[in-house]
Amino acid sequence: MTTVLLTGFEPFDGDPANPSGEAVHLVADRWSGPEELATATLPVTFAGAAARLRALMDEHRPEVVIASGLAGGRAAIGVERVAVNLIDARIPDNEGAQPIDEPSVEGAPAARFATLPVKAIVARIAEEGIPAEVSYSAGTFVCNHVFFTALETAASATRVGFVHVPWSVEHAPTADAPTLPLADIVRALEIAVRTSLDVTADAKVSAGTVH
């Protein structure tokens, strides 16, 4: 049976909630298959998140891996296209580690591209009226570290990607923070999973930027 691994993150940097972790659990509650869906909440630690992800991939042998995380300040669902082999932590992780200018995986390439149909996912999310965009930077914190680690760990037949989500309306830290309803975040992740399973060749449309 085809298996999908979908992950989110625990809260970090003193925040009381993380919409990626909440949304992943809700996707699991609503999942009706026919594929098997494995879900997990990863720790926001460089060592722990990578180790946990590798263990999950080894346990479930998924055909599709989608990690998700919070991008506070963004107003749209961001489907990441590029993972860089770089850790440059502006803030400490949840264990107090703050690596600077270190590789995610020693000896690996400088960057890797997502192997999911990124543009098709964005288009299908947008078709449901949920703001979505192709993103070209997953940052240099634990989200990008997990994204790059997943791409390095994946077997050749396993497709991997990362989805960044805004704050949810329900748990925004400030009144003026860009947000989406948690229900929209859940739906966007469901669409990302379904599209990754159904679409093999990405849409041939421009999603480039000029700066």
Kinemage of the C-alpha trace (Angstrom):
@kinemage 1
@onewidth
@group {chain A} dominant
@subgroup {mainchain}
@vectorlist {calphas} color= white
{ca met a 1} P 0.000 0.000 0.000
{ca thr a 2} L 1.181 3.520 -0.784
{ca thr a 3} L 2.244 5.434 2.320
{ca val a 4} L 2.497 9.161 2.917
{ca leu a 5} L 4.470 10.651 5.817
{ca leu a 6} L 3.192 14.058 6.916
{ca thr a 7} L 4.912 15.957 9.717
{ca gly a 8} L 4.506 19.229 11.591
{ca phe a 9} L 6.407 20.857 14.443
{ca glu a 10} L 5.920 21.552 18.121
{ca pro a 11} L 5.809 25.176 19.360
{ca phe a 12} L 9.105 27.068 19.589
{ca asp a 13} L 10.623 30.416 20.572
{ca gly a 14} L 8.185 30.762 23.461
{ca asp a 15} L 5.049 30.490 21.328
{ca pro a 16} L 2.103 28.622 22.872
{ca ala a 17} L 1.127 26.779 19.675
{ca asn a 18} L 2.374 25.789 16.250
{ca pro a 19} L -0.307 25.585 13.537
{ca ser a 20} L 1.701 23.055 11.520
{ca gly a 21} L 1.569 20.491 14.309
{ca glu a 22} L -2.090 21.174 14.996
{ca ala a 23} L -3.015 20.923 11.326
{ca val a 24} L -1.187 17.630 10.807
{ca his a 25} L -3.186 15.998 13.600
{ca leu a 26} L -6.438 17.275 12.096
{ca val a 27} L -5.471 15.962 8.661
{ca ala a 28} L -4.897 12.561 10.272
{ca asp a 29} L -8.307 12.679 11.971
{ca arg a 30} L -10.027 13.374 8.640
{ca trp a 31} L -7.992 11.025 6.458
{ca ser a 32} L -10.027 8.373 4.630
{ca gly a 33} L -7.393 6.894 2.319
{ca pro a 34} L -7.143 4.740 0.340
{ca glu a 35} L -3.435 5.349 0.956
{ca glu a 36} L -1.916 4.986 4.394
{ca leu a 37} L -1.134 8.276 6.126
{ca ala a 38} L 1.512 8.380 8.860
{ca thr a 39} L 1.775 11.608 10.835
{ca ala a 40} L 4.096 12.962 13.508
{ca thr a 41} L 5.011 16.145 15.339
{ca leu a 42} L 8.736 16.824 15.247
{ca pro a 43} L 10.725 18.596 17.949
{ca val a 44} L 12.127 21.996 17.066
{ca thr a 45} L 15.698 20.868 17.633
{ca phe a 46} L 18.347 20.372 15.008
{ca ala a 47} L 19.509 16.998 16.290
{ca gly a 48} L 16.139 15.679 17.408
{ca ala a 49} L 14.117 16.656 14.350
{ca ala a 50} L 16.566 15.104 11.900
{ca ala a 51} L 16.886 11.898 13.919
{ca arg a 52} L 13.128 11.572 14.359
{ca leu a 53} L 12.477 12.164 10.658
{ca arg a 54} L 15.049 9.555 9.610
{ca ala a 55} L 13.506 7.057 12.017
{ca leu a 56} L 10.009 7.708 10.657
{ca met a 57} L 11.179 7.307 7.072
{ca asp a 58} L 12.934 4.070 7.972
{ca glu a 59} L 9.844 2.783 9.799
{ca his a 60} L 7.185 3.671 7.230
{ca arg a 61} L 9.135 3.547 3.941
{ca pro a 62} L 6.858 6.257 2.491
{ca glu a 63} L 6.429 7.009 -1.180
{ca val a 64} L 5.699 10.649 -0.333
{ca val a 65} L 7.146 12.776 2.480
{ca ile a 66} L 5.677 16.198 3.231
{ca ala a 67} L 7.039 18.145 6.162
{ca ser a 68} L 5.316 21.322 7.274
{ca gly a 69} L 6.265 24.158 9.544
{ca leu a 70} L 5.351 27.646 10.695
{ca ala a 71} L 6.527 30.721 8.787
{ca gly a 72} L 5.286 33.503 11.034
{ca gly a 73} L 4.894 36.711 9.047
{ca arg a 74} L 3.843 35.032 5.814
{ca ala a 75} L 0.268 35.527 4.650
{ca ala a 76} L 0.062 32.558 2.261
{ca ile a 77} L 0.762 28.853 2.182
{ca gly a 78} L 4.334 28.536 0.928
{ca val a 79} L 5.238 25.393 -0.983
{ca glu a 80} L 9.011 25.259 -0.858
{ca arg a 81} L 11.023 24.522 -3.984
{ca val a 82} L 14.610 24.571 -2.653
{ca ala a 83} L 16.342 23.214 0.450
{ca val a 84} L 19.845 24.509 1.192
{ca asn a 85} L 22.552 22.575 2.989
{ca leu a 86} L 23.028 25.284 5.593
{ca ile a 87} L 22.211 25.836 9.240
{ca asp a 88} L 22.494 29.459 10.359
{ca ala a 89} L 20.308 29.807 13.433
{ca arg a 90} L 19.166 33.327 14.293
{ca ile a 91} L 17.529 31.984 17.460
{ca pro a 92} L 18.292 28.896 19.567
{ca asp a 93} L 16.313 25.724 19.014
{ca asn a 94} L 14.222 24.256 21.827
{ca glu a 95} L 17.321 22.654 23.381
{ca gly a 96} L 19.291 25.892 23.287
{ca ala a 97} L 21.458 24.899 20.326
{ca gln a 98} L 22.311 27.723 17.922
{ca pro a 99} L 24.633 26.442 15.168
{ca ile a 100} L 26.013 29.055 12.803
{ca asp a 101} L 27.232 28.392 9.258
{ca glu a 102} L 27.148 24.610 9.519
{ca pro a 103} L 25.915 22.100 6.920
{ca ser a 104} L 22.740 20.128 7.504
{ca val a 105} L 24.478 17.083 6.051
{ca glu a 106} L 28.263 17.023 5.854
{ca gly a 107} L 29.534 16.349 2.350
{ca ala a 108} L 26.130 16.729 0.691
{ca pro a 109} L 25.374 19.140 -2.190
{ca ala a 110} L 24.851 22.828 -1.465
{ca ala a 111} L 21.132 22.566 -2.270
{ca arg a 112} L 18.456 20.177 -3.440
{ca phe a 113} L 15.114 20.745 -5.151
{ca ala a 114} L 11.790 19.450 -3.870
{ca thr a 115} L 10.669 16.369 -5.751
{ca leu a 116} L 6.945 17.023 -5.341
{ca pro a 117} L 4.840 18.777 -8.015
{ca val a 118} L 5.300 22.143 -6.320
{ca lys a 119} L 3.543 24.321 -8.900
{ca ala a 120} L 0.593 21.954 -9.230
{ca ile a 121} L 0.145 21.931 -5.451
{ca val a 122} L 0.108 25.736 -5.330
{ca ala a 123} L -2.401 25.920 -8.178
{ca arg a 124} L -4.789 23.451 -6.577
{ca ile a 125} L -4.634 25.175 -3.196
{ca ala a 126} L -5.305 28.536 -4.852
{ca glu a 127} L -8.256 27.057 -6.763
{ca glu a 128} L -9.981 26.560 -3.399
{ca gly a 129} L -9.546 30.229 -2.515
{ca ile a 130} L -6.634 29.707 -0.125
{ca pro a 131} L -3.647 32.038 -0.679
{ca ala a 132} L -0.654 29.994 -1.855
{ca glu a 133} L 2.706 30.601 -3.501
{ca val a 134} L 5.860 28.859 -4.587
{ca ser a 135} L 8.623 29.787 -2.136
{ca tyr a 136} L 12.331 29.758 -2.904
{ca ser a 137} L 13.634 29.940 0.658
{ca ala a 138} L 12.750 27.655 3.534
{ca gly a 139} L 15.068 29.665 5.791
{ca thr a 140} L 18.121 28.346 7.629
{ca phe a 141} L 16.478 27.076 10.822
{ca val a 142} L 15.022 23.676 11.714
{ca cys a 143} L 12.391 23.677 8.931
{ca asn a 144} L 14.999 23.880 6.184
{ca his a 145} L 17.204 21.410 8.070
{ca val a 146} L 14.388 18.846 8.086
{ca phe a 147} L 13.568 19.538 4.430
{ca phe a 148} L 17.170 19.018 3.326
{ca thr a 149} L 17.588 15.970 5.567
{ca ala a 150} L 14.470 14.374 4.082
{ca leu a 151} L 15.731 14.920 0.543
{ca glu a 152} L 19.121 13.428 1.453
{ca thr a 153} L 17.541 10.456 3.234
{ca ala a 154} L 14.853 9.613 0.675
{ca ala a 155} L 15.113 6.606 -1.566
{ca ser a 156} L 15.109 7.346 -5.288
{ca ala a 157} L 11.404 6.521 -5.631
{ca thr a 158} L 10.369 8.691 -2.666
{ca arg a 159} L 9.142 12.206 -3.376
{ca val a 160} L 9.804 14.899 -0.789
{ca gly a 161} L 8.632 18.426 -0.142
{ca phe a 162} L 8.007 21.066 2.502
{ca val a 163} L 5.028 23.349 3.121
{ca his a 164} L 5.273 26.482 5.240
{ca val a 165} L 2.067 27.767 6.828
{ca pro a 166} L 1.156 31.148 8.333
{ca trp a 167} L -0.094 31.661 11.833
{ca ser a 168} L -3.615 30.392 12.364
{ca val a 169} L -6.355 32.876 13.203
{ca glu a 170} L -6.997 30.862 16.342
{ca his a 171} L -3.471 31.205 17.794
{ca ala a 172} L -1.907 34.316 16.284
{ca pro a 173} L 0.592 35.932 18.689
{ca thr a 174} L -0.556 39.482 17.859
{ca ala a 175} L -3.685 41.054 16.430
{ca asp a 176} L -1.862 42.315 13.330
{ca ala a 177} L -0.041 39.075 12.457
{ca pro a 178} L -0.825 37.666 8.988
{ca thr a 179} L -3.038 34.615 9.476
{ca leu a 180} L -5.204 31.981 7.877
{ca pro a 181} L -8.007 30.015 9.524
{ca leu a 182} L -6.744 26.700 10.854
{ca ala a 183} L -9.339 24.973 8.669
{ca asp a 184} L -7.696 26.487 5.569
{ca ile a 185} L -4.258 25.321 6.703
{ca val a 186} L -5.624 21.809 7.207
{ca arg a 187} L -7.240 21.845 3.778
{ca ala a 188} L -4.050 23.108 2.145
{ca leu a 189} L -2.073 20.202 3.610
{ca glu a 190} L -4.725 17.748 2.449
{ca ile a 191} L -4.471 19.171 -1.057
{ca ala a 192} L -0.688 18.948 -0.943
{ca val a 193} L -0.908 15.268 -0.038
{ca arg a 194} L -3.554 14.443 -2.635
{ca thr a 195} L -1.806 16.340 -5.422
{ca ser a 196} L 1.525 14.698 -4.615
{ca leu a 197} L -0.124 11.308 -4.950
{ca asp a 198} L -2.077 12.088 -8.122
{ca val a 199} L 0.322 14.267 -10.134
{ca thr a 200} L 3.591 12.900 -11.469
{ca ala a 201} L 4.706 15.721 -13.784
{ca asp a 202} L 4.568 19.251 -12.406
{ca ala a 203} L 2.666 22.034 -14.140
{ca lys a 204} L 4.690 23.781 -16.862
{ca val a 205} L 3.876 27.318 -15.801
{ca ser a 206} L 6.062 30.130 -14.530
{ca ala a 207} L 6.327 30.625 -10.808
{ca gly a 208} L 9.562 32.557 -10.964
{ca thr a 209} L 10.499 35.832 -9.331
{ca val a 210} L 12.569 38.810 -10.438
{ca his a 211} L 14.091 39.508 -7.021
